Amino acid sequence: MAGELTGRVALVTGGGRGIGRGISELLAAHGASVAVNYRRDREAADETVAAITAAGGSARAYDGSVDDPDAVAAMVERVVADFGFVDILVCNAGIASRGRAVADTEPSELQSLIATHALGPHYLSRCVLPSMRTRGRGDIVMISSVATSHMSANGAPYNMGKAAMEALASTLAKEERPFGIHVNVVAPGLVETDMGVRLARAMTGQRELADLRSLDAGSPFGRVCQPLDVANVVLWLCGEGASYVTGQRIECDGGGPR
């Protein structure tokens, strides 16, 4: 499959569902070989790989929990063994907060969200950088959230994890620029995915996907953000059009309320 990313290899964490699937499929459609990471849902990852290969692309599924440094190292080693290198990393894997005030938040929830959203991207970046530095061009894109703009109440673990992710991205952008590696952040608003439903449940009490769609009328442009909206920003950041862009944070929320 020819395209502007032909010859490149992308590792997308949480790449089998929701935003991750949208990113995996779009990068593959533009020529990248895609390593689709999953933690538990092998079926979803396999479905994404099947969709990519059916469309003429190249993809494989890889298990590994991003909050486990040993699992991350083993996964990256397998990807490099299969594809030769990794020159695109999309840190997309995420989990939702339970929507509790700090006074009511269990330490285990805080630890889990920080590990997934902050420590995981650090482990991943550290493991892919040796390969990426040899390629002449590399891209690390971290999927954060507009939560770091709002810092809404009852979301401290999520807010903290994503804020730390963005701090990591800013630091990496400075460190890796001499190697031709671009590091950027995409910050979506509420996205129509299973995780979007969980976040909406925590914020508004909406419980089903149909309920989430009922929010369309009050959303920018009359609809909730879709995975493809986010994927298109990631594609641009990894392409030639963004070859002079690094250390940036792009909100993908339709210009939602500030």
C-alpha positions as CSV (number, residue, x, y, z in Angstrom):
1,M,0.0,0.0,0.0
2,A,1.7,3.2,-1.2
3,G,1.5,6.5,0.6
4,E,3.5,9.2,2.3
5,L,4.4,6.8,5.2
6,T,5.6,4.0,3.0
7,G,8.6,2.3,4.4
8,R,7.9,3.5,8.0
9,V,6.9,1.3,11.0
10,A,4.5,2.5,13.6
11,L,3.8,1.1,17.1
12,V,0.4,2.2,18.3
13,T,-0.4,1.3,21.9
14,G,-4.0,0.5,22.6
15,G,-4.2,0.2,18.8
16,G,-7.0,-2.2,18.5
17,R,-10.0,-0.2,19.7
18,G,-11.4,3.3,19.7
19,I,-9.0,6.1,18.9
20,G,-6.2,3.6,18.6
21,R,-7.9,1.6,15.9
22,G,-8.6,4.8,13.9
23,I,-4.9,5.7,14.1
24,S,-3.7,2.2,13.3
25,E,-5.9,2.0,10.2
26,L,-5.2,5.5,8.9
27,L,-1.4,5.2,9.3
28,A,-1.5,1.8,7.5
29,A,-3.7,3.3,4.7
30,H,-0.9,5.8,4.1
31,G,1.7,3.1,3.8
32,A,3.1,2.4,7.3
33,S,3.5,-1.0,8.7
34,V,1.7,-1.0,12.0
35,A,2.3,-2.9,15.3
36,V,-1.0,-2.9,17.0
37,N,-0.5,-3.2,20.8
38,Y,-3.1,-4.5,23.1
39,R,-3.3,-5.4,26.8
40,R,-6.3,-7.7,27.1
41,D,-8.5,-7.5,24.1
42,R,-6.7,-9.7,21.6
43,E,-9.9,-10.1,19.5
44,A,-10.1,-6.4,18.9
45,A,-6.4,-6.2,18.0
46,D,-6.8,-9.1,15.6
47,E,-9.9,-7.4,14.0
48,T,-7.9,-4.3,13.4
49,V,-5.0,-6.2,11.9
50,A,-7.4,-8.1,9.7
51,A,-9.0,-4.9,8.5
52,I,-5.6,-3.4,7.6
53,T,-4.4,-6.5,5.8
54,A,-7.7,-6.8,3.9
55,A,-7.1,-3.3,2.6
56,G,-3.7,-4.2,1.4
57,G,-1.7,-3.0,4.4
58,S,0.8,-4.6,6.8
59,A,0.1,-5.1,10.5
60,R,0.6,-7.4,13.4
61,A,-0.8,-7.6,16.9
62,Y,1.4,-7.5,20.0
63,D,0.4,-8.0,23.6
64,G,2.0,-6.0,26.4
65,S,0.8,-3.8,29.3
66,V,2.4,-0.3,28.9
67,D,2.6,0.1,32.7
68,D,5.0,-2.9,32.9
69,P,8.6,-1.9,31.9
70,D,9.6,-5.5,31.3
71,A,6.6,-6.2,29.1
72,V,7.2,-3.0,27.1
73,A,10.9,-3.9,26.5
74,A,9.9,-7.4,25.4
75,M,7.2,-6.1,23.1
76,V,9.5,-3.5,21.4
77,E,12.1,-6.2,21.0
78,R,9.5,-8.3,19.1
79,V,8.4,-5.5,16.9
80,V,11.9,-4.6,15.9
81,A,12.7,-8.3,15.3
82,D,9.6,-8.5,13.0
83,F,9.8,-5.1,11.2
84,G,13.5,-4.1,11.6
85,F,12.9,-0.8,13.4
86,V,10.3,1.5,14.9
87,D,10.2,5.1,13.6
88,I,6.7,6.1,14.7
89,L,5.4,5.7,18.2
90,V,1.9,6.6,19.2
91,C,1.3,6.5,22.9
92,N,-2.5,6.1,22.9
93,A,-3.2,3.4,25.6
94,G,-5.4,4.9,28.3
95,I,-7.9,4.2,31.0
96,A,-10.7,6.4,32.5
97,S,-10.9,7.9,35.9
98,R,-13.8,6.9,38.2
99,G,-14.9,10.5,38.6
100,R,-14.2,10.8,42.4
101,A,-13.0,13.7,44.4
102,V,-9.5,13.6,45.8
103,A,-10.8,12.9,49.2
104,D,-12.6,9.8,47.9
105,T,-9.9,8.4,45.5
106,E,-8.2,5.2,46.4
107,P,-4.4,5.1,46.0
108,S,-4.7,2.1,43.7
109,E,-6.7,4.2,41.2
110,L,-4.2,7.0,41.2
111,Q,-1.3,4.6,40.8
112,S,-3.0,2.8,37.9
113,L,-3.7,6.0,35.9
114,I,-0.3,7.5,36.5
115,A,1.4,4.3,35.5
116,T,-0.6,4.0,32.3
117,H,-0.6,7.6,31.2
118,A,2.8,8.8,32.4
119,L,5.2,5.9,33.2
120,G,4.1,3.9,30.2
121,P,5.0,6.5,27.6
122,H,8.4,6.9,29.3
123,Y,9.1,3.2,29.2
124,L,8.0,3.1,25.5
125,S,10.0,6.1,24.4
126,R,13.1,4.8,26.2
127,C,12.8,1.4,24.4
128,V,12.1,2.7,20.9
129,L,14.6,5.5,20.8
130,P,17.7,3.4,20.0
131,S,16.0,2.2,16.9
132,M,14.4,5.5,16.0
133,R,17.6,7.5,16.3
134,T,19.1,5.5,13.4
135,R,16.3,6.4,11.0
136,G,16.9,10.1,10.2
137,R,13.3,10.9,10.9
138,G,11.3,9.7,13.9
139,D,7.9,10.7,15.4
140,I,6.5,10.2,18.8
141,V,2.9,11.3,19.3
142,M,1.3,11.2,22.7
143,I,-2.5,11.1,22.9
144,S,-3.4,13.3,25.9
145,S,-6.7,15.1,26.6
146,V,-8.2,18.6,26.9
147,A,-8.6,17.6,30.5
148,T,-5.1,19.2,31.0
149,S,-6.6,22.5,29.9
150,H,-9.7,22.3,32.2
151,M,-8.4,20.3,35.2
152,S,-12.0,19.5,36.0
153,A,-13.0,18.5,39.5
154,N,-13.4,14.8,40.3
155,G,-10.7,13.8,37.8
156,A,-7.4,14.2,39.6
157,P,-5.8,10.8,38.6
158,Y,-6.6,11.3,35.0
159,N,-5.6,15.0,34.9
160,M,-2.4,14.2,36.7
161,G,-1.4,11.3,34.4
162,K,-2.1,13.3,31.2
163,A,-0.3,16.4,32.5
164,A,2.8,14.3,33.3
165,M,2.5,12.7,29.8
166,E,2.7,16.2,28.3
167,A,5.6,17.2,30.5
168,L,7.4,14.1,29.2
169,A,6.6,15.0,25.6
170,S,8.0,18.6,26.0
171,T,11.2,17.2,27.5
172,L,11.7,14.6,24.8
173,A,11.1,17.1,22.1
174,K,14.1,19.1,23.3
175,E,16.3,16.0,23.9
176,E,15.6,14.2,20.7
177,R,15.6,17.1,18.2
178,P,19.3,16.5,17.3
179,F,18.4,13.0,16.2
180,G,15.6,14.2,13.8
181,I,12.9,13.0,16.2
182,H,9.7,15.0,16.5
183,V,7.6,14.7,19.7
184,N,4.1,16.2,19.8
185,V,0.9,15.9,21.7
186,V,-2.7,15.5,20.5
187,A,-5.3,16.5,23.0
188,P,-8.8,15.3,22.0
189,G,-12.0,16.3,23.7
190,L,-14.8,13.8,24.3
191,V,-14.5,11.1,21.6
192,E,-17.2,8.6,20.5
193,T,-15.6,5.5,21.8
194,D,-16.2,3.0,24.7
195,M,-13.7,5.0,26.8
196,G,-15.6,8.2,25.8
197,V,-18.7,6.6,27.3
198,R,-16.9,5.8,30.5
199,L,-15.5,9.4,30.8
200,A,-19.0,10.8,30.0
201,R,-20.4,8.5,32.7
202,A,-17.9,9.9,35.2
203,M,-18.5,13.5,34.2
204,T,-22.2,13.7,33.4
205,G,-23.9,10.4,34.3
206,Q,-24.4,9.4,30.7
207,R,-24.2,5.6,30.6
208,E,-24.6,4.4,27.0
209,L,-23.2,5.2,23.6
210,A,-26.7,6.4,22.5
211,D,-26.6,8.8,25.5
212,L,-23.2,10.1,24.4
213,R,-24.5,10.8,20.9
214,S,-27.3,12.8,22.5
215,L,-24.6,15.3,23.5
216,D,-24.1,16.0,19.8
217,A,-26.5,19.0,19.7
218,G,-24.4,20.8,22.3
219,S,-21.0,19.8,20.8
220,P,-18.9,21.9,18.5
221,F,-20.0,21.5,14.9
222,G,-23.0,19.6,16.1
223,R,-21.3,16.2,16.7
224,V,-19.0,14.5,19.1
225,C,-15.3,14.0,18.1
226,Q,-14.7,10.7,16.1
227,P,-11.6,8.5,16.2
228,L,-10.8,9.5,12.6
229,D,-10.7,13.2,13.6
230,V,-7.8,12.4,16.0
231,A,-6.2,10.0,13.6
232,N,-6.0,12.7,10.9
233,V,-4.0,15.0,13.3
234,V,-1.6,12.1,14.1
235,L,-1.2,11.4,10.4
236,W,-0.3,15.0,9.7
237,L,2.2,15.2,12.5
238,C,3.9,12.1,11.2
239,G,4.0,13.3,7.6
240,E,6.3,15.6,5.6
241,G,3.9,18.6,6.2
242,A,4.9,18.6,9.8
243,S,8.7,18.1,9.3
244,Y,9.4,21.4,11.1
245,V,7.0,20.8,14.0
246,T,8.0,19.5,17.4
247,G,7.2,20.2,21.0
248,Q,3.6,21.2,20.1
249,R,0.2,20.3,21.7
250,I,-2.8,20.3,19.3
251,E,-6.3,20.2,20.7
252,C,-8.8,18.2,18.7
253,D,-12.1,19.2,20.3
254,G,-13.8,21.3,17.6
255,G,-12.9,24.5,19.5
256,G,-14.9,23.4,22.5
257,P,-15.5,25.6,25.5
258,R,-12.5,27.0,27.3
